[in-house]
């Protein structure tokens, strides 16, 4: 037991703290920024991994701000400004954008693709949209 404790203490003392390379908050109070993060691979062929971050809305959000999926380019340093933002489609009701996921390279173009699901009354309750990845998305 003492050897194990000593080993843990030595390992902990040798471990270095990782540098934080990206920090970003939501656009309003209780935006729930980061409730879901989707790795997207390299969408723009710059050699850096890109990602999407979901922000669920809240009851006290400012007018005009709602659920959204923001897409960011990786880099050194990574982008702070989204290059693309998806908002709920017209007619969608809560829960907006309730299913977000990457699905791999669905269309064989070399880029990771993604799916967004919505609840839309009158359209069999759920609608899913498939989007192709890549620099033109």
N, C-alpha and C positions, 0 to 999 in steps of 0.2 A: 504494500500500500504506500509506503514512504517513497519507494522507487517510482511508482506511478505519479505520485504528487510532485516529486522532483522533476520528472520528465515533462509534466504539464507546465510547471513553472519555467523550466528552461525553454521549452517551445514557445510559451507566451512571451518571454522576454526577447526571443529572437524574431518573433513575428513583427513585421512593420505595418503601421497603419496605412491603409490604402488612401490614395488621394481622391477626393471627390472631383469628378470632371464635368458634371452636369447637374444643375439645380434649377428647378423651375416650379412655380406655384400656379394654382388655378387663377382664372381671370376675375373671380369674385369670391366673396365669403361663402363657404360651404359648397364650392364647386365640385368637390370630390375628385379633383384632378389626380389621375393615377389609379383610379379604381380598377382599371384594366390596362395592361401594357402589352402590346403585340409586337414581337420581333418580326421584322420584314425583310431581313437580309439586306443586300446592297441594291436599292431601287434605282439609283442614278449612276451606277458604274464608276464611282469615285474610289472604291476600295474600302469604304467604311460601312458598317452595318447601320441600317436605318430602323426606325420604330414608329409605332403609333400609340398615342395615349388617350384613353377615354376619360371624359369629364361628365359625370352625371349631374343633372341640374338639381336645384333645391327649391323649396317653396318660397324662399325669400330672395330669389335671384332677380337682378335688375331686368327691366323690360328689354326684350330682344335677345337675351342670353338664354341658351337652353343647352340640352345635352349636345355633346359634340365629340367627334373623334378627330384629333389633331395628328398630323403626320410630320415627323421631324427627320432631317438628314443627319447622319452621323458625320464626324469629322474631327479635326484637331484644331480648335475645340468644336464640339457638336453644336448644331444650330439651336438657338433659343426661340426662333420664330418658326411656326409651322409653315411648311410649303403647301399644305393642302388641309382643308377642314371640311369634314362631313357633318351635316346637321340632320335631324330627323326629317324624313320626307313629309310633304304636305298630306294631312289627313291622318298621320300617325298619332296614336294615343299612348299614354303611359301604360306599361313601361316602354319608353322610347329605346330604340337601338338595343334591345334586350339581349341580343345574341351577336357577339362580335368575335370572329376568330380568323386566323390565317388557315389556309387549306393547302399550302404547298404550291407548286407550280402547276396549276390546274390546266392551263392552256399550252404548256410546253415552250414558252418563250424565254425561259431562264430566270424569271422573276417570281417571287412569292406573291400569291394572290390572296384575297380576303373576302369574307362574307359578312354582311350586315343583315340582321333580322329585325323586323318591325311588327308591332301589333297595329293592324289597320282594320277597323270594323267594316264589315260588308265584303271583305276580300278573303273570306275563309279564315279570318282572325290573324293569320301570320303571313308576312311576305318576307322572303329572303332575296337579297340581291348579291350577285357575285361580281366582284371587281377585279380586273387584271392589274397586276403590279407593273413596275417599270417607270422609266423617266418621264413618260407621257401621261402617267396617271394623274 
